[in-house]
């Protein structure tokens, strides 16, 4: 089987992380970020090395389900967060344990994007989808190259591309309609065509009262959308 998002280089993945991960990055790299406490260090190690008992013991009493701190016990890392430890762990049981808690939808969605790139057997992708993670795609990113290959993998897992982001009222096609036309015009058309063939609706309105067509007219992608609808 193909990997869900084989096209994501480390550069591309970093560009996707302007939501939760940007805040974490600034926190990790900022001069005021605290050193990891003994407890935080143990929790990070638990996530990395698969100690689900220690991880659950921490999360049971936690008010928040992420933190960032600076580690000085590892020359390969100057900063760390619980989110990145969960993201990078090789232990599926750690991810399952983490998702038992009321993790924010933003963290789940970010994990779905970042884990899919590495998930050759779809195991983590399926787990995240089962726990309500969705493809929340920031329209300002507009990464379109080889995205059809990525979405075909999600389609094989039964992903609902008509899911509506409650924050914006957009479905994923509407997000792509908000893109600015670029020299990747054909790639954008391919993505739109794929989503249309999967029955993604163009008649619903977002929180601004706009349909996909309205958004495309405003952003300048209306011709691309119309071409995609013909095929």
Steps between C-alpha positions, in 0.01 A plus 500: 500500500605855437570723794221753564711809429829385344573840353552677829864588545613628837481851355142447391402356837650798677304734277180322604554561870407866533212423735579320820858419407601859426405596851694204632803590291503856623458378853781248466744742341413808698742630764241472777415136452556315829722202547317171526413407852577150623135403450489643148818320406355170621176557309690573179706186545182302568350619171817437302580158645147360532430518874123539481452457875720800581342704221147423623597580859605847388201562273253389767581807706591740222314825437651526153610223268809660353802688628833617363831529677874502438693180562866505585542126536498436126746676270286411200204705629497847647122506540220250531124487534261224592332548162824435311578199717157353422548583134839332477450196721518157339265356759137483383384437857630845593283665236197297611561600863537869410176501303302362795516850648312813383769611260411810298379450146786721378758259644322198354479659157865599507598148599297363209693709249840435651453129573347415161829582329678226697216250532575232243242254638229761574483385862548839665294672233207267572534551875498878463202492265312276743560764767357784292808641327430678172683659211483863603689664218594868540410678177808719533722195449355382166739210459365315198782300342430125517220556749266276302725206585474594864121533489456172313655327799261676738212408269600133523463532878147634468575863577202735461617789282168677558593559864445865590748688717290655775752782541451629145201314361716388207532155355840415352397600145409845626845531655657424164272749327654766725846434355665760282559367147866413453725320255367177658166562329473144363569351841231718657256392229587135563424541871170673430406236243577220744291658776210558263507137386472402867179697526631797696220755503524842340161630616554533875581838655776566751479728803552800271202397289718400206482189281797340329413697185487828694840432653648404163370819339650708778840329491529470123480119478153494343631401155695212651190384691285519188751296301514241777120472498496420126707184530 
